[in-house]
C-alpha cells in the first residue's frame, strides 16, 4: 500500500499534502479508475492507501470524503 501512496504523492510534486483538497483526491482516483488493466482490488488498495496518507497529514476534510463510495466504484474494473 505504501507504493500507492507514493504514487499519489509523485503525481502532485509541487503541493504539500496539507494544501490538497478532496477535489484533488477525487480527480486522481477518477483518473486511476480509468487506467487500463487495473484490477478492482488494486483500486481499493489505492483508495485505502490514500485515505491513510491524508489521515497522517491530518487534513480537515478527511471525514467528508466518501471513501466507501470510492472503494465500491472500483468493483468490476
C-alpha positions, 0 to 999 in steps of 0.5 A: 500500500505504501507504493500507492501512496507514493504514487499519489504523492509523485503525481502532485510534486509541487503541493504539500499534502496539507494544501490538497483538497478532496477535489484533488483526491477525487480527480486522481482516483477518477483518473486511476479508475480509468487506467487500463488493466487495473484490477478492482482490488488494486483500486481499493488498495489505492483508495485505502492507501490514500485515505491513510496518507491524508489521515497522517497529514491530518487534513480537515476534510478527511471525514467528508470524503466518501471513501466507501463510495470510492472503494465500491466504484472500483468493483468490476474494473 
